[in-house]
């Protein structure tokens, strides 16, 4: 879990860099603020639909998914 947590810290940084908050991401994606928080903090995993919505909201390209979410798409 420690490695995943470090990767998700990158996602936290991206959210801050984009000037977003969990609340603003909720408004853009429909994912609840508490759900985003729980998943970024490693309590649960993001599903594919959530990853897609967050990537669109944060302007994360397909090539960057592994960097920010710690998952590979093949």
C-alpha positions as CSV (number, residue, x, y, z in Angstrom):
1,X,0.0,0.0,0.0
2,X,2.9,2.4,0.7
3,X,3.9,2.5,-3.0
4,X,0.3,3.2,-4.1
5,X,0.0,6.0,-1.5
6,X,3.1,7.7,-2.9
7,X,1.6,7.5,-6.4
8,X,-1.7,8.9,-5.2
9,X,0.2,11.8,-3.6
10,X,1.0,12.7,-7.2
11,X,-2.7,12.9,-7.9
12,X,-3.2,15.1,-4.9
13,X,-0.5,17.4,-6.2
14,X,-2.1,17.5,-9.6
15,X,-5.4,18.5,-8.0
16,X,-3.7,21.4,-6.2
17,X,-1.7,22.4,-9.3
18,X,-5.0,22.6,-11.3
19,X,-6.5,24.8,-8.6
20,X,-9.2,22.2,-7.8
21,X,-10.6,20.8,-4.6
22,X,-12.5,17.6,-3.9
23,X,-15.7,19.7,-4.0
24,X,-15.0,21.2,-7.4
25,X,-14.1,17.8,-8.7
26,X,-17.4,16.5,-7.4
27,X,-19.2,19.2,-9.4
28,X,-17.2,18.3,-12.5
29,X,-17.3,14.5,-12.3
30,X,-20.3,13.6,-10.1
31,X,-18.0,11.6,-7.8
32,X,-18.7,12.6,-4.2
33,X,-16.1,14.5,-2.4
34,X,-15.9,11.9,0.4
35,X,-15.4,9.1,-2.2
36,X,-12.6,11.1,-3.9
37,X,-10.9,11.6,-0.5
38,X,-11.3,8.0,0.6
39,X,-9.8,6.7,-2.7
40,X,-7.0,9.2,-2.9
41,X,-6.1,8.3,0.7
42,X,-5.9,4.6,-0.3
43,X,-9.0,3.3,1.5
44,X,-10.6,2.1,-1.7
45,X,-9.7,1.7,-5.4
46,X,-10.8,4.0,-8.2
47,X,-12.9,2.2,-10.8
48,X,-12.3,2.8,-14.5
49,X,-15.2,5.2,-14.9
50,X,-13.9,7.3,-12.0
51,X,-10.4,7.4,-13.5
52,X,-11.8,8.5,-16.8
53,X,-13.8,11.3,-15.2
54,X,-10.9,12.5,-13.1
55,X,-8.5,12.4,-16.1
56,X,-10.9,14.6,-18.1
57,X,-11.4,17.1,-15.2
58,X,-7.7,17.3,-14.5
59,X,-6.4,17.2,-18.1
60,X,-4.5,13.9,-17.5
61,X,-3.7,12.1,-20.7
62,X,-3.9,8.4,-21.2
63,X,-0.1,8.2,-21.2
64,X,-0.1,9.8,-17.7
65,X,-2.6,7.5,-16.0
66,X,0.1,5.1,-14.6
67,X,2.0,8.0,-13.2
68,X,-1.0,9.5,-11.4
69,X,-3.0,6.4,-10.5
70,X,-0.4,3.7,-10.3
71,X,-2.3,1.5,-12.9
72,X,-1.3,0.4,-16.3
73,X,-3.7,0.4,-19.3
74,X,-2.8,-2.0,-22.0
